């Protein structure tokens, strides 16, 4: 599953980003899209994510960014239990790193 490699790479990159610096808006948007899809995929397949990820504002924003068609596509894709269990901690790690980086901008 290539998404796992993307999540791991983005998480590593964001965790190692120098203090006081943030990625370009284009890179942040790309990471946000991958993160949105990972979060929705986990939820759509019955996985449990930490509560900080499941905030209503975040879920509403994901719905707006992905749209109903993409969300339906993600929900209809098959995902093994093993892949789901691997995706959960990777998604949580990337979400934490992404939140930390985006907090630097404000």
C-alpha positions as CSV (number, residue, x, y, z in Angstrom):
1,X,0.0,0.0,0.0
2,X,1.9,3.1,-1.2
3,X,-0.1,5.5,1.1
4,X,1.8,4.0,4.1
5,X,5.1,5.0,2.5
6,X,3.8,8.5,1.8
7,X,2.5,9.0,5.3
8,X,5.8,7.8,6.9
9,X,7.8,10.1,4.6
10,X,5.7,13.1,5.2
11,X,5.7,12.5,8.9
12,X,9.5,12.1,9.0
13,X,9.9,15.2,6.9
14,X,7.6,17.4,9.1
15,X,9.1,16.1,12.3
16,X,12.6,17.0,11.1
17,X,11.7,20.4,9.8
18,X,13.8,23.2,11.3
19,X,12.3,25.3,14.1
20,X,11.1,28.6,12.9
21,X,10.6,27.4,9.3
22,X,7.6,26.0,7.6
23,X,7.1,24.2,4.3
24,X,5.8,26.0,1.3
25,X,2.0,26.5,1.0
26,X,2.0,24.1,-2.0
27,X,3.7,21.4,0.0
28,X,1.5,21.9,2.9
29,X,-1.6,21.6,0.7
30,X,-0.2,18.3,-0.8
31,X,0.4,16.9,2.6
32,X,-3.1,18.1,3.8
33,X,-4.7,16.2,0.9
34,X,-2.8,12.9,1.7
35,X,-3.6,13.4,5.4
36,X,-7.3,14.0,4.7
37,X,-7.6,10.9,2.5
38,X,-5.8,8.8,5.2
39,X,-8.1,10.1,8.0
40,X,-11.2,9.5,6.0
41,X,-10.0,6.0,4.9
42,X,-9.4,5.0,8.5
43,X,-12.8,6.3,9.6
44,X,-14.7,4.8,6.6
45,X,-13.2,1.4,7.3
46,X,-14.1,1.4,11.0
47,X,-10.7,2.3,12.5
48,X,-10.3,4.3,15.7
49,X,-8.2,7.5,15.6
50,X,-7.2,9.7,18.6
51,X,-9.8,12.2,19.6
52,X,-7.7,15.2,18.6
53,X,-8.1,14.0,15.0
54,X,-11.9,13.6,15.2
55,X,-12.7,17.2,16.1
56,X,-15.8,18.4,14.3
57,X,-14.1,21.3,12.6
58,X,-11.4,19.1,11.2
59,X,-13.9,16.5,9.9
60,X,-16.0,19.3,8.3
61,X,-13.0,20.7,6.6
62,X,-12.0,17.2,5.3
63,X,-15.5,16.8,3.8
64,X,-15.2,20.2,2.1
65,X,-11.8,19.5,0.7
66,X,-12.4,16.0,-0.5
67,X,-16.0,16.3,-1.7
68,X,-18.6,13.5,-1.7
69,X,-17.3,11.8,-4.8
70,X,-13.8,11.3,-3.5
71,X,-15.1,10.3,-0.1
72,X,-17.3,7.6,-1.8
73,X,-14.3,6.4,-3.8
74,X,-12.1,6.1,-0.6
75,X,-14.9,4.3,1.3
76,X,-15.4,1.8,-1.5
77,X,-11.7,0.8,-1.7
78,X,-10.8,-2.5,-0.1
79,X,-8.5,-2.3,2.9
80,X,-7.3,-5.3,4.8
81,X,-7.4,-5.3,8.6
82,X,-3.6,-5.4,8.7
83,X,-3.3,-2.3,6.5
84,X,-5.9,-0.5,8.6
85,X,-4.0,-1.3,11.8
86,X,-0.8,0.0,10.2
87,X,-2.5,3.1,8.8
88,X,-3.9,4.2,12.1
89,X,-0.7,5.1,13.9
90,X,0.9,6.5,10.8
91,X,-2.1,8.8,10.3
92,X,-2.0,9.9,13.9
93,X,1.8,10.6,13.7
94,X,1.4,12.6,10.5
95,X,-1.5,14.5,11.9
96,X,0.4,15.5,15.0
97,X,3.4,16.6,13.0
98,X,1.2,18.5,10.5
99,X,-0.6,20.2,13.3
100,X,2.7,21.2,15.0
101,X,4.0,22.7,11.7
102,X,0.8,24.6,10.9
103,X,0.8,26.0,14.4
104,X,4.1,27.7,13.7
105,X,2.4,29.7,10.9
106,X,0.0,31.4,13.3
